Amino acid sequence: MADKIDLLNYIPKLLKTPKSKNELALEISTHDNYIMISYYNPVWNSRDKSNREYSLTISRFINRTSETFEVLGLLQAEMGKTNNGLLNFSNCEYKLINKIMKWFDKELEFGPEKWKWYIKINLREPPDSEIRKQLEEKLINHWLNKTKVLVENSYPKSVVYVKETKNQKLKRGNYGTLTIERKVNLFSQIIKNFVKKVAKDIINFDIELIKAYMRGILAGEACVEKSLEDKKYRIHLTSVEKTERDIYKKCLEKLGIESKQYKNYKDIIISKRKNNVELLKQKLMCLSPSKYNRFLYMMKLYPNINKETGYFSGKREPHNKIPLNKIESIIQLCKENPSWSCRKIAKEAGVSTIKVARVRKENNLGKRLNKTPQEKISEIINIHNKNPSLYAYEIAKLVGVHKQVVERARRKYGLIRAKKILLI
């Protein structure tokens, strides 16, 4: 199965316990597309010193795709690597959080309901309880609306403040860093071992997979430096471990990109116009929207860059434009199966659900088959009039409809949500 990665090859031989540091033998068996793993751990507080059995069933085969290697790069960059029995991932960009959650759900059947979460904000905790309540509500609602984390899966303290910081005011567009995590020691060590082994062997994979892996690394670890005074346009790729920096340097060399690594410096430096142009052409910076925007702004500062690359001229075709035959197949599927959801059509056509929604809209194929009853609309209007500051998802939960129904009703009847004013 050349298009699959066998996770059986990445299962650790022994399981390390986080507290006692013991090494426990694993019993491994396979059935169809699944791996069954179990082990026994002594119960020290029992009189007869009995053993407790722990077990896990996990998908055996993972798709060998660019998406998988982008996620592995992100995990290598942003995942905690210590042997603490905890699998976690932190980021301030919701698109990267969604990418990780989607991959775990698709490849390992590890859905959103299994992730615990909290938000960390670089801000002193406001002493005023009302201001603190409004601030935390704003942060929580942002992440609930933008990602698939579940409100009931938050930790008791869902917003964590930084005590040492001097920041007392929240900057515009700053919603903190979301951390998603799961405390299952066996699952955590399997994923960490998988990520670690792929990092060691990444140089031996295909060029396209190395590109995807470095997109994940750069999205997690890169920093864009643009100095207008001395014309220094550089990318800093940070890693504490020298072995990791050596791996990244070799990968960049294989992609035709030179980098520098100074002694006693924890960054790899990518500079010079030709190297930055390669980053642009190979689309290595595009996984993180915020970093990609800063990178594009930096690249625009090079003179005549549009002639050299075809970017920034307005004439270049989008790199991810879907072929015409794909669009025709989407239209055909919509006409033949009007009751199918966007997700089902996207899976059949091999495209994203967003593209299906756009094609439906452009070709007037998106008429809703199940119209919301008028009494539900009336109920939405009544609740809004009584409390106009409620978010769409809050009203939707009360009425028992999707939040988009509430949003459409608000637009149709000119109902404007009253915004809550933050005083900080």
N, C-alpha and C positions, 0 to 999 in steps of 0.2 A: 504494500500500500504506500506508493511513493508520495501520494498527496496527503498522507496522514503522519502524525507523530505519535509513537507508541509511548504512553505515559508510564508503562510498566518498566521501561528502561531508566526511569528517573525516580523510582521509589527508593528511599533510603534503606540500607540494609538493617540499620538499628535505629530505634526511636529514642531520642534524648528527652528526659523529663526536665522541665524548666527549673524546678526548685532543687530536687535532690541530685540532679546531673547524672542520674543512672541511665544506662543504655539497655533498652528492652528489645527482645527479639520480636520480629513481625511475622505473622502467618499470612501468606499471600496466596490467593487463588483467583482464577479468571473464569468468567462466564459470558460468552458472546462479546458484547462491547463494554463490559464492566469489569472492574477490579475490586475484589473483596479483600479487605485488610483487617486484621484483628491483632490485639496484643493483651497481655495480662499485666496489671499493675498491683503490687502489694497494698493492702489496706492496713496501714500501720497501727491504727487505733483499735483494730479488732482483736479480740482475745486469742482467736485461733490463727491469727496472721494469714487470713485468707486473701485470695487474689480476686480482683475485679476485672471483668472482661470489657474491653472497649473495641468498637468496630466501626468501619467506614466503608461505604460503597461509592466508587468514583468512576466516572467515564474513563475508558481506556484510551480511546483514540481522539486526538485533537487535530483539527484541520491545519495543514501546513500552508498557511496563507499569509499575505502581507499584514492583514489585520491581527493575526496571532502574534507576529513578531513586533508589531508596533506596541501591542499590549505588554509583551515581555520586556521591551525596552523601557516602557513607562514604569513597570514594576521594578526593574533593576534600578531605575533612577529614584523612585519615590517610595518604594515599599520598605518597611522596617525589616532588617536582616538578622537581628539578634534572635537567639534561641529562647524566646519567652512564651511560646505557645500561642502567639497572637499574630494573625494575618491582618495587615492594615495597609491602607493607601490614603494619602492626603494630597489635596490640590485645591487651589482657589478658583479653578476654571471648571464650570459645570460640564462642559463638553468632554473633558478628559475623565471626570468622574463617571459620566454616562457610558463612555467607551469601555471603561474597566468593568462596570456592572453588567453591561450588555454581553461582553465577552464571557464572563464567568457564567452568566445564565445560559448562553448559547452552547458553550463548549463543555461545561462541567455541571450543568443543571443546578447551578448555585444561584438561586433567584434573589431579587431585591429583599424579600422577606427575611433573609438570613443575615443581612448586614445590620449591625448596630452602628450608630453614628453620633457625632457631636461636632460643634463648630468652634474653632479657635479664632479669636479676634485680637489683633495687636492694639489693644486699647485698655486703659484703666477702667475698672468697673465703676460705673456711675453711682455715686452715693444716693441719688434720688431714686426711689423705688419705681415711680411712675415713668421716669425717663428710661430707666433700665428695662422696664417691661415693654415699652414701645420699641426700643432698640432691638431687643431679643426677638420680638414678634416680627420685625422687619427682616432680620437675618434668617429666622426659621422659615418664614413664608417664602423667601427667595429660593432657598434650597429645596423646599417641598415642591414648589412649582417648577423648578428647572431640572430636578433629578427625580429618580424613582425611589428614593429613600422613603420609608414609611414613618409617619408621625409617631406611631406606637413603639417604634424601635429605637427611639432616641434614648440616650442615657439620662438619668434623673437631672443632671446638670448639663443641659444640651448646649449651652453657650459658655465657653471657658475664656476668661480674660487673662491678659499678661500683666502680672504685678509690677515687673521691673520697668516697663515702658513709661515714657513721658507723654505718650499720646493720650489726649483727653477728648478729641473730636474725631468722629468717623468721617473719613474722606468719601467723596462722592464716588459711587461705583464699587466701593469696598464692602464685600459681604463676608469677609473672613475666609478661613480655610476649612473645608469640610474634610473630616476624617471618617472613613468607613472601615469597619473592622469586624473580625469574627474570631472568637477565642475557641478554637478547636485545635489542640496541639498536633495531632496527626495530619490533618488537612493542611495546617500552616507549614509543617516541615516538608510535606510533599511539594507544595508550590514553591517554597524557598529553595529546595534542592533542584527543582526543575529550572527555575530562573538562574540559579548559580551555574548549573552545568551548561545551559545554553550560552551563557556569557563566555564561558571558557572555550566553547566550540564554535562560536558565531562566525569566526573568520573562515571556517570551512563550508559555510552554507552558500547558497546561490546569491549572486549580486543583488537581485531584487529583494531578497529576504534581509540581506545586510542593510540595504537602504531603509527598509521598513523598520528594522531594529534601531538604526541610528536616528530615525525620525522620532521614535519614542524616547531615546536617550536625550536628544536635543530639546524635546518638548519639556522634559523634566528637569534637566540640569543646565541648559544653556542660558547665557545672559548676553544681551546685545549691547555693545559699547559703540557709541558714535560721538566722537569729539570733533566739533566743527572748527575749533581753533587750530589744532595740529593735524587735522585730516586723518585721524585714526579711526578706521572702521573695522571693528573686530568682534569676534564671537568668543566668549569665555565658556569653556565646558569644564565644570567643576566636579571633582571627585576626591574624597579623602584618601582612598586606597590607591597606591601607585599601580598595583596590578590592574585595576579597573581602567586607569588612565592609559596604560599600555595597550589594553584591548581596544579602547576607543580610537587610539592613534592608528593602530593597525587597520581597523575598519575604514577609517577615513582615507588612509593610503590606498587601500584596495579600491576605493571609489574615486581615486585620482585627486584627492584633496590633501594638501600639505598642512601640517600643524606643528606648533612649537610647544615644548614642554621644558620650562625652566627649572633649575635645581631649587629645591625647598619651596616650590610653588605648587599649589594644589589645583591649578587650572591648566587645561590645554588651550592654547591660543590659536584661533583660525583667523589669519589676516591676509592681506594682499588681495587685490582686485580679482585675480584669476580664481582664487579659492572661494571667495564669496560668491562669485558668479556661478561656480559649480554647485554651491549650496542652493542657489536660486533655481538653476536649471533642473537639478535632480529632486527638487521639491522636498528638501530635507528639513526645512524649518516650518512647514505648513501645518503640523499637527496641533500645535498650540496657537489658537487664534490671536491672543495678545502678543506673543513673541513674534509671530509671523507679521503682524502689523508693524511692530517696531523694526523688524528686519527689512521689510519692504521700504519703509521710510528711509532707513539707512542706505539701501541700495539706490534709491532715487538720487542721492547726493553725488553719486559718481557721474562725471560728465559723459554724455553720449551713451548712457547705459541702454537706452531704448533701441539704439541701432545695433548694439552688440548682442542683445538678448531677445529682442522682440517684446519684452515686457514694457509696461508704462506708456505704450504708444497708442493704446486703444484699438489696435488692429488685431491683436493676438486672440486666437480662439481659446476658450476656457479649457484647461487641461483635463477636466473631468466631465466633458460634454458627452451625454449619452447618445449612441448612434441612432439614426433614424429608424432602423429596423426594430430596435428596442421600444421606441415610442409607439410604432405601429402595433407591436404585439400587446402593449399595455391597453391601447384603444380597443383592440379586438377582444381582449379578455374582459374589459369593462362592459362592452356591448353584449357579449355572450353570457356574462355572469353578473348582472346588475346588483345582485344581493351580496356579492363578495366584498369583504372589507379591503381597505388599502393594504393591510399587512399580508393578506392572502394573495392578492394580485402581485404584490412586490416579491413575495417568495417564489411565485410561479414564473415571473418575468426575469428574476435575478437582478432587481434594482432596489433602491431604497423606498420606504413608504412615502417619504417627502416627494420623490419624483412622481410617484403614482398620483398623489394628491394634486400636484401641479398640472400633470397631463389631464386629469379629470376636469380641473377648473378651466384650463385653456380650451378644452373641447366640449365644454358644457355637459359633462358626464357625471357630475358630482351631486346630482339632486338627491336629497335625503329621502329614503324609502319609508322610514318610520318617523312621521311627524310628531312632535311633542304636543300632547293634548292641551287645549286652551286653558283648562283648569290649572294645569301645572304652570303655564305662563303667568296666569293671574296670581298664583301663589308666590312666584318669584318676584313679581312686581310689588306685592304687599309686603313681603319680607324686606325688600330693598327700601321701600318707603319708610318702614319703621326703623331700619338701621342701615343707612346708606354707606357706612364705612366698612361693611363686611366684604371680604374677598369673595370672588366668584366661586372658589372651591368650597367655602363655608356655606354659602347659600345652596350650592348644588348638593351638599351633604344633607342639609335640612329637608330639601324638596325630594331628593332621591333621583337626581338626574346628573348628566355629565356637566362638568364646569363650562364646557363650550356652549351648552344650551343657555346657561345663565349669561355668558358673554354676548351671545347673539341677541338675546332678549334685551339686554341693556343697550346694545347698539340700535336695535330696531325702534325701541320706545324712548330713546334719548335719556336713559338713566345713567347718571354719572356717579361713580363711586366717590364718596367724600374721603379725601386723603388725610391720613393722620400726620400731624406735624411733629417732627422731632425737634427738641429744644437744645440739642447739643451740636 
